[in-house]
Amino acid sequence: MTTDTSPRWCTSSHSDNGGQCVEVATNLVTLHGTVPVRDSKNVGGPVLSFPAESFASFVSVLKEGSWVR
């Protein structure tokens, strides 16, 4: 079995294509334990990698809306 180490970039299904999106590559979680994130407007630019557990917590907080004041 071959492991694909190339990121498979995707945007949220909630993205409205307004140009203010990020892309994530969740396919690397199992292999590296990280979630790479990049700006969808600058796909050749820098990539930030977050620990998978931290990224999952971040997404959970966003879904809850508990960050809204």
mmJSON file of the N, C-alpha and C atoms, coordinates in Angstrom:
{"data_MODEL":{"atom_site":{
"group_PDB":["ATOM","ATOM","ATOM","ATOM","ATOM","ATOM","ATOM","ATOM","ATOM","ATOM","ATOM","ATOM","ATOM","ATOM","ATOM","ATOM","ATOM","ATOM","ATOM","ATOM","ATOM","ATOM","ATOM","ATOM","ATOM","ATOM","ATOM","ATOM","ATOM","ATOM","ATOM","ATOM","ATOM","ATOM","ATOM","ATOM","ATOM","ATOM","ATOM","ATOM","ATOM","ATOM","ATOM","ATOM","ATOM","ATOM","ATOM","ATOM","ATOM","ATOM","ATOM","ATOM","ATOM","ATOM","ATOM","ATOM","ATOM","ATOM","ATOM","ATOM","ATOM","ATOM","ATOM","ATOM","ATOM","ATOM","ATOM","ATOM","ATOM","ATOM","ATOM","ATOM","ATOM","ATOM","ATOM","ATOM","ATOM","ATOM","ATOM","ATOM","ATOM","ATOM","ATOM","ATOM","ATOM","ATOM","ATOM","ATOM","ATOM","ATOM","ATOM","ATOM","ATOM","ATOM","ATOM","ATOM","ATOM","ATOM","ATOM","ATOM","ATOM","ATOM","ATOM","ATOM","ATOM","ATOM","ATOM","ATOM","ATOM","ATOM","ATOM","ATOM","ATOM","ATOM","ATOM","ATOM","ATOM","ATOM","ATOM","ATOM","ATOM","ATOM","ATOM","ATOM","ATOM","ATOM","ATOM","ATOM","ATOM","ATOM","ATOM","ATOM","ATOM","ATOM","ATOM","ATOM","ATOM","ATOM","ATOM","ATOM","ATOM","ATOM","ATOM","ATOM","ATOM","ATOM","ATOM","ATOM","ATOM","ATOM","ATOM","ATOM","ATOM","ATOM","ATOM","ATOM","ATOM","ATOM","ATOM","ATOM","ATOM","ATOM","ATOM","ATOM","ATOM","ATOM","ATOM","ATOM","ATOM","ATOM","ATOM","ATOM","ATOM","ATOM","ATOM","ATOM","ATOM","ATOM","ATOM","ATOM","ATOM","ATOM","ATOM","ATOM","ATOM","ATOM","ATOM","ATOM","ATOM","ATOM","ATOM","ATOM","ATOM","ATOM","ATOM","ATOM","ATOM","ATOM","ATOM","ATOM","ATOM","ATOM","ATOM","ATOM","ATOM","ATOM","ATOM"],
"id":[1,2,3,4,5,6,7,8,9,10,11,12,13,14,15,16,17,18,19,20,21,22,23,24,25,26,27,28,29,30,31,32,33,34,35,36,37,38,39,40,41,42,43,44,45,46,47,48,49,50,51,52,53,54,55,56,57,58,59,60,61,62,63,64,65,66,67,68,69,70,71,72,73,74,75,76,77,78,79,80,81,82,83,84,85,86,87,88,89,90,91,92,93,94,95,96,97,98,99,100,101,102,103,104,105,106,107,108,109,110,111,112,113,114,115,116,117,118,119,120,121,122,123,124,125,126,127,128,129,130,131,132,133,134,135,136,137,138,139,140,141,142,143,144,145,146,147,148,149,150,151,152,153,154,155,156,157,158,159,160,161,162,163,164,165,166,167,168,169,170,171,172,173,174,175,176,177,178,179,180,181,182,183,184,185,186,187,188,189,190,191,192,193,194,195,196,197,198,199,200,201,202,203,204,205,206,207],
"type_symbol":["N","C","C","N","C","C","N","C","C","N","C","C","N","C","C","N","C","C","N","C","C","N","C","C","N","C","C","N","C","C","N","C","C","N","C","C","N","C","C","N","C","C","N","C","C","N","C","C","N","C","C","N","C","C","N","C","C","N","C","C","N","C","C","N","C","C","N","C","C","N","C","C","N","C","C","N","C","C","N","C","C","N","C","C","N","C","C","N","C","C","N","C","C","N","C","C","N","C","C","N","C","C","N","C","C","N","C","C","N","C","C","N","C","C","N","C","C","N","C","C","N","C","C","N","C","C","N","C","C","N","C","C","N","C","C","N","C","C","N","C","C","N","C","C","N","C","C","N","C","C","N","C","C","N","C","C","N","C","C","N","C","C","N","C","C","N","C","C","N","C","C","N","C","C","N","C","C","N","C","C","N","C","C","N","C","C","N","C","C","N","C","C","N","C","C","N","C","C","N","C","C","N","C","C","N","C","C"],
"label_atom_id":["N","CA","C","N","CA","C","N","CA","C","N","CA","C","N","CA","C","N","CA","C","N","CA","C","N","CA","C","N","CA","C","N","CA","C","N","CA","C","N","CA","C","N","CA","C","N","CA","C","N","CA","C","N","CA","C","N","CA","C","N","CA","C","N","CA","C","N","CA","C","N","CA","C","N","CA","C","N","CA","C","N","CA","C","N","CA","C","N","CA","C","N","CA","C","N","CA","C","N","CA","C","N","CA","C","N","CA","C","N","CA","C","N","CA","C","N","CA","C","N","CA","C","N","CA","C","N","CA","C","N","CA","C","N","CA","C","N","CA","C","N","CA","C","N","CA","C","N","CA","C","N","CA","C","N","CA","C","N","CA","C","N","CA","C","N","CA","C","N","CA","C","N","CA","C","N","CA","C","N","CA","C","N","CA","C","N","CA","C","N","CA","C","N","CA","C","N","CA","C","N","CA","C","N","CA","C","N","CA","C","N","CA","C","N","CA","C","N","CA","C","N","CA","C","N","CA","C","N","CA","C","N","CA","C","N","CA","C","N","CA","C"],
"label_alt_id":[null,null,null,null,null,null,null,null,null,null,null,null,null,null,null,null,null,null,null,null,null,null,null,null,null,null,null,null,null,null,null,null,null,null,null,null,null,null,null,null,null,null,null,null,null,null,null,null,null,null,null,null,null,null,null,null,null,null,null,null,null,null,null,null,null,null,null,null,null,null,null,null,null,null,null,null,null,null,null,null,null,null,null,null,null,null,null,null,null,null,null,null,null,null,null,null,null,null,null,null,null,null,null,null,null,null,null,null,null,null,null,null,null,null,null,null,null,null,null,null,null,null,null,null,null,null,null,null,null,null,null,null,null,null,null,null,null,null,null,null,null,null,null,null,null,null,null,null,null,null,null,null,null,null,null,null,null,null,null,null,null,null,null,null,null,null,null,null,null,null,null,null,null,null,null,null,null,null,null,null,null,null,null,null,null,null,null,null,null,null,null,null,null,null,null,null,null,null,null,null,null,null,null,null,null,null,null],
"label_comp_id":["MET","MET","MET","THR","THR","THR","THR","THR","THR","ASP","ASP","ASP","THR","THR","THR","SER","SER","SER","PRO","PRO","PRO","ARG","ARG","ARG","TRP","TRP","TRP","CYS","CYS","CYS","THR","THR","THR","SER","SER","SER","SER","SER","SER","HIS","HIS","HIS","SER","SER","SER","ASP","ASP","ASP","ASN","ASN","ASN","GLY","GLY","GLY","GLY","GLY","GLY","GLN","GLN","GLN","CYS","CYS","CYS","VAL","VAL","VAL","GLU","GLU","GLU","VAL","VAL","VAL","ALA","ALA","ALA","THR","THR","THR","ASN","ASN","ASN","LEU","LEU","LEU","VAL","VAL","VAL","THR","THR","THR","LEU","LEU","LEU","HIS","HIS","HIS","GLY","GLY","GLY","THR","THR","THR","VAL","VAL","VAL","PRO","PRO","PRO","VAL","VAL","VAL","ARG","ARG","ARG","ASP","ASP","ASP","SER","SER","SER","LYS","LYS","LYS","ASN","ASN","ASN","VAL","VAL","VAL","GLY","GLY","GLY","GLY","GLY","GLY","PRO","PRO","PRO","VAL","VAL","VAL","LEU","LEU","LEU","SER","SER","SER","PHE","PHE","PHE","PRO","PRO","PRO","ALA","ALA","ALA","GLU","GLU","GLU","SER","SER","SER","PHE","PHE","PHE","ALA","ALA","ALA","SER","SER","SER","PHE","PHE","PHE","VAL","VAL","VAL","SER","SER","SER","VAL","VAL","VAL","LEU","LEU","LEU","LYS","LYS","LYS","GLU","GLU","GLU","GLY","GLY","GLY","SER","SER","SER","TRP","TRP","TRP","VAL","VAL","VAL","ARG","ARG","ARG"],
"label_asym_id":["A","A","A","A","A","A","A","A","A","A","A","A","A","A","A","A","A","A","A","A","A","A","A","A","A","A","A","A","A","A","A","A","A","A","A","A","A","A","A","A","A","A","A","A","A","A","A","A","A","A","A","A","A","A","A","A","A","A","A","A","A","A","A","A","A","A","A","A","A","A","A","A","A","A","A","A","A","A","A","A","A","A","A","A","A","A","A","A","A","A","A","A","A","A","A","A","A","A","A","A","A","A","A","A","A","A","A","A","A","A","A","A","A","A","A","A","A","A","A","A","A","A","A","A","A","A","A","A","A","A","A","A","A","A","A","A","A","A","A","A","A","A","A","A","A","A","A","A","A","A","A","A","A","A","A","A","A","A","A","A","A","A","A","A","A","A","A","A","A","A","A","A","A","A","A","A","A","A","A","A","A","A","A","A","A","A","A","A","A","A","A","A","A","A","A","A","A","A","A","A","A","A","A","A","A","A","A"],
"label_entity_id":["1","1","1","1","1","1","1","1","1","1","1","1","1","1","1","1","1","1","1","1","1","1","1","1","1","1","1","1","1","1","1","1","1","1","1","1","1","1","1","1","1","1","1","1","1","1","1","1","1","1","1","1","1","1","1","1","1","1","1","1","1","1","1","1","1","1","1","1","1","1","1","1","1","1","1","1","1","1","1","1","1","1","1","1","1","1","1","1","1","1","1","1","1","1","1","1","1","1","1","1","1","1","1","1","1","1","1","1","1","1","1","1","1","1","1","1","1","1","1","1","1","1","1","1","1","1","1","1","1","1","1","1","1","1","1","1","1","1","1","1","1","1","1","1","1","1","1","1","1","1","1","1","1","1","1","1","1","1","1","1","1","1","1","1","1","1","1","1","1","1","1","1","1","1","1","1","1","1","1","1","1","1","1","1","1","1","1","1","1","1","1","1","1","1","1","1","1","1","1","1","1","1","1","1","1","1","1"],
"label_seq_id":[1,1,1,2,2,2,3,3,3,4,4,4,5,5,5,6,6,6,7,7,7,8,8,8,9,9,9,10,10,10,11,11,11,12,12,12,13,13,13,14,14,14,15,15,15,16,16,16,17,17,17,18,18,18,19,19,19,20,20,20,21,21,21,22,22,22,23,23,23,24,24,24,25,25,25,26,26,26,27,27,27,28,28,28,29,29,29,30,30,30,31,31,31,32,32,32,33,33,33,34,34,34,35,35,35,36,36,36,37,37,37,38,38,38,39,39,39,40,40,40,41,41,41,42,42,42,43,43,43,44,44,44,45,45,45,46,46,46,47,47,47,48,48,48,49,49,49,50,50,50,51,51,51,52,52,52,53,53,53,54,54,54,55,55,55,56,56,56,57,57,57,58,58,58,59,59,59,60,60,60,61,61,61,62,62,62,63,63,63,64,64,64,65,65,65,66,66,66,67,67,67,68,68,68,69,69,69],
"pdbx_PDB_ins_code":[null,null,null,null,null,null,null,null,null,null,null,null,null,null,null,null,null,null,null,null,null,null,null,null,null,null,null,null,null,null,null,null,null,null,null,null,null,null,null,null,null,null,null,null,null,null,null,null,null,null,null,null,null,null,null,null,null,null,null,null,null,null,null,null,null,null,null,null,null,null,null,null,null,null,null,null,null,null,null,null,null,null,null,null,null,null,null,null,null,null,null,null,null,null,null,null,null,null,null,null,null,null,null,null,null,null,null,null,null,null,null,null,null,null,null,null,null,null,null,null,null,null,null,null,null,null,null,null,null,null,null,null,null,null,null,null,null,null,null,null,null,null,null,null,null,null,null,null,null,null,null,null,null,null,null,null,null,null,null,null,null,null,null,null,null,null,null,null,null,null,null,null,null,null,null,null,null,null,null,null,null,null,null,null,null,null,null,null,null,null,null,null,null,null,null,null,null,null,null,null,null,null,null,null,null,null,null],
"Cartn_x":[0.839,0.0,0.89,0.579,1.334,0.625,1.376,0.818,1.049,-0.029,0.078,0.465,1.642,2.118,1.857,1.213,0.868,-0.432,-0.474,-1.725,-2.836,-4.022,-5.22,-6.012,-5.874,-6.452,-7.953,-8.68,-10.118,-10.546,-11.651,-12.244,-13.52,-14.021,-15.248,-16.433,-17.361,-18.591,-19.434,-19.104,-19.82,-19.195,-18.13,-17.454,-18.375,-18.45,-19.318,-18.534,-17.28,-16.402,-16.25,-16.297,-16.117,-14.663,-13.76,-12.344,-11.656,-12.366,-11.782,-11.718,-11.175,-11.198,-9.801,-9.785,-8.569,-8.828,-7.761,-7.84,-7.109,-7.609,-6.974,-6.7,-5.739,-5.394,-5.459,-6.663,-6.848,-6.317,-5.948,-5.447,-4.09,-3.426,-2.107,-2.163,-3.36,-3.489,-2.915,-3.295,-2.837,-1.33,-0.777,0.649,1.524,1.12,1.965,1.387,0.091,-0.546,-0.777,-0.731,-0.919,-1.968,-2.504,-3.427,-2.798,-2.317,-1.79,-2.938,-2.705,-3.698,-3.006,-3.687,-3.126,-4.242,-3.836,-4.747,-5.168,-6.456,-6.926,-6.607,-6.343,-5.993,-4.514,-3.713,-2.263,-1.766,-2.144,-1.849,-0.362,0.442,1.887,2.572,1.79,2.337,2.609,2.798,3.135,2.008,2.408,1.478,1.74,0.685,0.788,0.327,1.039,0.651,0.308,-0.88,-1.364,-1.478,-1.186,-1.425,-2.905,-3.162,-4.527,-5.487,-5.058,-5.925,-6.292,-5.33,-5.587,-6.527,-6.324,-7.182,-8.614,-8.769,-10.105,-10.799,-10.056,-10.628,-11.057,-10.236,-10.536,-11.837,-11.97,-13.169,-14.386,-14.227,-15.327,-15.841,-14.928,-15.309,-16.048,-15.582,-16.253,-17.672,-17.834,-19.163,-20.118,-19.605,-20.426,-20.846,-19.999,-20.256,-19.938,-19.231,-18.919,-17.898,-17.284,-16.299,-16.968,-18.252,-18.984,-19.335,-19.056,-19.364,-20.514],
"Cartn_y":[-1.167,0.0,1.239,2.212,3.443,4.54,5.292,6.399,7.681,8.415,9.676,10.771,11.35,12.392,13.789,13.884,15.182,15.669,16.942,17.452,17.484,17.077,17.206,18.372,19.519,20.762,20.82,21.34,21.551,22.767,23.361,24.465,23.974,24.733,24.379,24.343,23.449,23.421,24.665,25.409,26.639,27.859,27.663,28.758,29.329,30.65,31.273,31.831,31.421,31.883,33.397,34.024,35.46,35.871,34.906,35.219,35.297,35.061,35.143,33.747,32.796,31.403,30.874,29.836,29.067,27.658,26.971,25.571,24.74,23.547,22.631,21.306,20.566,19.249,18.234,17.759,16.839,15.437,15.155,13.817,13.531,14.549,14.335,14.121,14.131,13.959,12.622,11.552,10.22,10.072,10.585,10.43,11.343,12.612,13.598,14.135,13.921,14.461,15.955,16.499,17.932,18.211,19.434,19.909,21.145,21.023,22.19,23.111,24.421,25.428,26.464,26.895,27.932,28.864,30.015,31.015,30.57,30.485,30.02,31.007,32.264,33.259,33.219,32.558,32.522,31.091,30.196,28.775,28.453,29.355,29.146,29.79,30.416,31.122,30.196,30.793,30.0,29.066,28.0,27.021,26.936,27.052,26.881,25.47,24.795,23.45,23.474,22.99,22.965,21.532,21.279,19.937,19.577,18.356,17.934,18.152,17.866,18.026,19.501,20.381,21.822,22.32,21.859,22.281,21.798,20.572,20.036,20.861,21.269,22.107,23.458,24.047,25.326,25.228,24.202,24.019,23.806,23.07,22.826,24.132,24.99,26.287,27.127,27.109,27.864,27.359,26.048,25.465,25.81,25.843,26.167,27.629,28.481,29.908,30.532,29.804,30.309,31.427,31.687,32.758,34.106,34.073,35.309,36.014,37.299,38.078,38.994],
"Cartn_z":[0.0,0.0,0.0,-0.856,-0.952,-0.173,0.608,1.36,0.579,0.328,-0.388,0.594,0.395,1.303,0.757,-0.4,-0.971,-0.345,0.027,0.595,-0.45,-0.041,-0.885,-0.315,-0.934,-0.435,-0.695,0.287,0.121,0.934,0.527,1.27,1.93,2.849,3.555,2.592,2.857,2.066,2.334,3.39,3.73,3.065,2.315,1.64,0.563,0.504,-0.498,-1.679,-1.806,-2.886,-2.9,-1.734,-1.635,-1.619,-1.729,-1.789,-0.436,0.628,1.968,2.594,1.872,2.316,2.61,3.399,3.602,3.09,2.774,2.371,3.41,3.655,4.597,3.898,4.427,3.879,5.015,5.288,6.407,6.126,4.889,4.575,5.226,5.749,6.354,7.871,8.449,9.895,10.347,9.698,10.105,9.981,8.901,8.638,9.493,9.625,10.309,11.614,11.841,13.043,12.97,11.745,11.565,10.491,10.544,9.52,8.876,7.638,6.93,6.498,6.573,6.197,5.322,4.255,3.383,2.909,2.425,1.874,0.475,0.232,-1.077,-2.2,-1.864,-2.877,-3.23,-2.402,-2.605,-2.381,-3.274,-3.082,-3.114,-3.647,-3.656,-2.465,-1.613,-0.46,0.717,1.879,3.064,3.499,4.138,4.693,6.189,6.974,8.42,8.758,9.64,10.062,11.537,11.844,13.215,13.697,14.971,15.504,15.305,14.898,14.577,15.742,16.942,18.119,18.325,18.151,18.298,17.206,15.994,14.89,15.115,15.599,15.88,16.967,17.988,19.041,18.488,17.632,16.998,16.196,15.374,14.558,15.451,16.526,17.454,18.065,18.459,19.038,17.999,16.757,15.7,15.481,15.485,15.274,16.406,17.634,18.798,18.795,18.225,18.257,19.593,20.451,21.799,21.772,20.651,20.536,20.261,19.892,19.586,20.88,20.92,22.132,21.89],
"occupancy":[1.0,1.0,1.0,1.0,1.0,1.0,1.0,1.0,1.0,1.0,1.0,1.0,1.0,1.0,1.0,1.0,1.0,1.0,1.0,1.0,1.0,1.0,1.0,1.0,1.0,1.0,1.0,1.0,1.0,1.0,1.0,1.0,1.0,1.0,1.0,1.0,1.0,1.0,1.0,1.0,1.0,1.0,1.0,1.0,1.0,1.0,1.0,1.0,1.0,1.0,1.0,1.0,1.0,1.0,1.0,1.0,1.0,1.0,1.0,1.0,1.0,1.0,1.0,1.0,1.0,1.0,1.0,1.0,1.0,1.0,1.0,1.0,1.0,1.0,1.0,1.0,1.0,1.0,1.0,1.0,1.0,1.0,1.0,1.0,1.0,1.0,1.0,1.0,1.0,1.0,1.0,1.0,1.0,1.0,1.0,1.0,1.0,1.0,1.0,1.0,1.0,1.0,1.0,1.0,1.0,1.0,1.0,1.0,1.0,1.0,1.0,1.0,1.0,1.0,1.0,1.0,1.0,1.0,1.0,1.0,1.0,1.0,1.0,1.0,1.0,1.0,1.0,1.0,1.0,1.0,1.0,1.0,1.0,1.0,1.0,1.0,1.0,1.0,1.0,1.0,1.0,1.0,1.0,1.0,1.0,1.0,1.0,1.0,1.0,1.0,1.0,1.0,1.0,1.0,1.0,1.0,1.0,1.0,1.0,1.0,1.0,1.0,1.0,1.0,1.0,1.0,1.0,1.0,1.0,1.0,1.0,1.0,1.0,1.0,1.0,1.0,1.0,1.0,1.0,1.0,1.0,1.0,1.0,1.0,1.0,1.0,1.0,1.0,1.0,1.0,1.0,1.0,1.0,1.0,1.0,1.0,1.0,1.0,1.0,1.0,1.0,1.0,1.0,1.0,1.0,1.0,1.0],
"B_iso_or_equiv":[0.0,0.0,0.0,0.0,0.0,0.0,0.0,0.0,0.0,0.0,0.0,0.0,0.0,0.0,0.0,0.0,0.0,0.0,0.0,0.0,0.0,0.0,0.0,0.0,0.0,0.0,0.0,0.0,0.0,0.0,0.0,0.0,0.0,0.0,0.0,0.0,0.0,0.0,0.0,0.0,0.0,0.0,0.0,0.0,0.0,0.0,0.0,0.0,0.0,0.0,0.0,0.0,0.0,0.0,0.0,0.0,0.0,0.0,0.0,0.0,0.0,0.0,0.0,0.0,0.0,0.0,0.0,0.0,0.0,0.0,0.0,0.0,0.0,0.0,0.0,0.0,0.0,0.0,0.0,0.0,0.0,0.0,0.0,0.0,0.0,0.0,0.0,0.0,0.0,0.0,0.0,0.0,0.0,0.0,0.0,0.0,0.0,0.0,0.0,0.0,0.0,0.0,0.0,0.0,0.0,0.0,0.0,0.0,0.0,0.0,0.0,0.0,0.0,0.0,0.0,0.0,0.0,0.0,0.0,0.0,0.0,0.0,0.0,0.0,0.0,0.0,0.0,0.0,0.0,0.0,0.0,0.0,0.0,0.0,0.0,0.0,0.0,0.0,0.0,0.0,0.0,0.0,0.0,0.0,0.0,0.0,0.0,0.0,0.0,0.0,0.0,0.0,0.0,0.0,0.0,0.0,0.0,0.0,0.0,0.0,0.0,0.0,0.0,0.0,0.0,0.0,0.0,0.0,0.0,0.0,0.0,0.0,0.0,0.0,0.0,0.0,0.0,0.0,0.0,0.0,0.0,0.0,0.0,0.0,0.0,0.0,0.0,0.0,0.0,0.0,0.0,0.0,0.0,0.0,0.0,0.0,0.0,0.0,0.0,0.0,0.0,0.0,0.0,0.0,0.0,0.0,0.0],
"pdbx_formal_charge":[null,null,null,null,null,null,null,null,null,null,null,null,null,null,null,null,null,null,null,null,null,null,null,null,null,null,null,null,null,null,null,null,null,null,null,null,null,null,null,null,null,null,null,null,null,null,null,null,null,null,null,null,null,null,null,null,null,null,null,null,null,null,null,null,null,null,null,null,null,null,null,null,null,null,null,null,null,null,null,null,null,null,null,null,null,null,null,null,null,null,null,null,null,null,null,null,null,null,null,null,null,null,null,null,null,null,null,null,null,null,null,null,null,null,null,null,null,null,null,null,null,null,null,null,null,null,null,null,null,null,null,null,null,null,null,null,null,null,null,null,null,null,null,null,null,null,null,null,null,null,null,null,null,null,null,null,null,null,null,null,null,null,null,null,null,null,null,null,null,null,null,null,null,null,null,null,null,null,null,null,null,null,null,null,null,null,null,null,null,null,null,null,null,null,null,null,null,null,null,null,null,null,null,null,null,null,null],
"auth_seq_id":[1,1,1,2,2,2,3,3,3,4,4,4,5,5,5,6,6,6,7,7,7,8,8,8,9,9,9,10,10,10,11,11,11,12,12,12,13,13,13,14,14,14,15,15,15,16,16,16,17,17,17,18,18,18,19,19,19,20,20,20,21,21,21,22,22,22,23,23,23,24,24,24,25,25,25,26,26,26,27,27,27,28,28,28,29,29,29,30,30,30,31,31,31,32,32,32,33,33,33,34,34,34,35,35,35,36,36,36,37,37,37,38,38,38,39,39,39,40,40,40,41,41,41,42,42,42,43,43,43,44,44,44,45,45,45,46,46,46,47,47,47,48,48,48,49,49,49,50,50,50,51,51,51,52,52,52,53,53,53,54,54,54,55,55,55,56,56,56,57,57,57,58,58,58,59,59,59,60,60,60,61,61,61,62,62,62,63,63,63,64,64,64,65,65,65,66,66,66,67,67,67,68,68,68,69,69,69],
"auth_comp_id":["MET","MET","MET","THR","THR","THR","THR","THR","THR","ASP","ASP","ASP","THR","THR","THR","SER","SER","SER","PRO","PRO","PRO","ARG","ARG","ARG","TRP","TRP","TRP","CYS","CYS","CYS","THR","THR","THR","SER","SER","SER","SER","SER","SER","HIS","HIS","HIS","SER","SER","SER","ASP","ASP","ASP","ASN","ASN","ASN","GLY","GLY","GLY","GLY","GLY","GLY","GLN","GLN","GLN","CYS","CYS","CYS","VAL","VAL","VAL","GLU","GLU","GLU","VAL","VAL","VAL","ALA","ALA","ALA","THR","THR","THR","ASN","ASN","ASN","LEU","LEU","LEU","VAL","VAL","VAL","THR","THR","THR","LEU","LEU","LEU","HIS","HIS","HIS","GLY","GLY","GLY","THR","THR","THR","VAL","VAL","VAL","PRO","PRO","PRO","VAL","VAL","VAL","ARG","ARG","ARG","ASP","ASP","ASP","SER","SER","SER","LYS","LYS","LYS","ASN","ASN","ASN","VAL","VAL","VAL","GLY","GLY","GLY","GLY","GLY","GLY","PRO","PRO","PRO","VAL","VAL","VAL","LEU","LEU","LEU","SER","SER","SER","PHE","PHE","PHE","PRO","PRO","PRO","ALA","ALA","ALA","GLU","GLU","GLU","SER","SER","SER","PHE","PHE","PHE","ALA","ALA","ALA","SER","SER","SER","PHE","PHE","PHE","VAL","VAL","VAL","SER","SER","SER","VAL","VAL","VAL","LEU","LEU","LEU","LYS","LYS","LYS","GLU","GLU","GLU","GLY","GLY","GLY","SER","SER","SER","TRP","TRP","TRP","VAL","VAL","VAL","ARG","ARG","ARG"],
"auth_asym_id":["A","A","A","A","A","A","A","A","A","A","A","A","A","A","A","A","A","A","A","A","A","A","A","A","A","A","A","A","A","A","A","A","A","A","A","A","A","A","A","A","A","A","A","A","A","A","A","A","A","A","A","A","A","A","A","A","A","A","A","A","A","A","A","A","A","A","A","A","A","A","A","A","A","A","A","A","A","A","A","A","A","A","A","A","A","A","A","A","A","A","A","A","A","A","A","A","A","A","A","A","A","A","A","A","A","A","A","A","A","A","A","A","A","A","A","A","A","A","A","A","A","A","A","A","A","A","A","A","A","A","A","A","A","A","A","A","A","A","A","A","A","A","A","A","A","A","A","A","A","A","A","A","A","A","A","A","A","A","A","A","A","A","A","A","A","A","A","A","A","A","A","A","A","A","A","A","A","A","A","A","A","A","A","A","A","A","A","A","A","A","A","A","A","A","A","A","A","A","A","A","A","A","A","A","A","A","A"],
"auth_atom_id":["N","CA","C","N","CA","C","N","CA","C","N","CA","C","N","CA","C","N","CA","C","N","CA","C","N","CA","C","N","CA","C","N","CA","C","N","CA","C","N","CA","C","N","CA","C","N","CA","C","N","CA","C","N","CA","C","N","CA","C","N","CA","C","N","CA","C","N","CA","C","N","CA","C","N","CA","C","N","CA","C","N","CA","C","N","CA","C","N","CA","C","N","CA","C","N","CA","C","N","CA","C","N","CA","C","N","CA","C","N","CA","C","N","CA","C","N","CA","C","N","CA","C","N","CA","C","N","CA","C","N","CA","C","N","CA","C","N","CA","C","N","CA","C","N","CA","C","N","CA","C","N","CA","C","N","CA","C","N","CA","C","N","CA","C","N","CA","C","N","CA","C","N","CA","C","N","CA","C","N","CA","C","N","CA","C","N","CA","C","N","CA","C","N","CA","C","N","CA","C","N","CA","C","N","CA","C","N","CA","C","N","CA","C","N","CA","C","N","CA","C","N","CA","C","N","CA","C","N","CA","C","N","CA","C","N","CA","C","N","CA","C"],
"pdbx_PDB_model_num":[1,1,1,1,1,1,1,1,1,1,1,1,1,1,1,1,1,1,1,1,1,1,1,1,1,1,1,1,1,1,1,1,1,1,1,1,1,1,1,1,1,1,1,1,1,1,1,1,1,1,1,1,1,1,1,1,1,1,1,1,1,1,1,1,1,1,1,1,1,1,1,1,1,1,1,1,1,1,1,1,1,1,1,1,1,1,1,1,1,1,1,1,1,1,1,1,1,1,1,1,1,1,1,1,1,1,1,1,1,1,1,1,1,1,1,1,1,1,1,1,1,1,1,1,1,1,1,1,1,1,1,1,1,1,1,1,1,1,1,1,1,1,1,1,1,1,1,1,1,1,1,1,1,1,1,1,1,1,1,1,1,1,1,1,1,1,1,1,1,1,1,1,1,1,1,1,1,1,1,1,1,1,1,1,1,1,1,1,1,1,1,1,1,1,1,1,1,1,1,1,1,1,1,1,1,1,1]
}}}
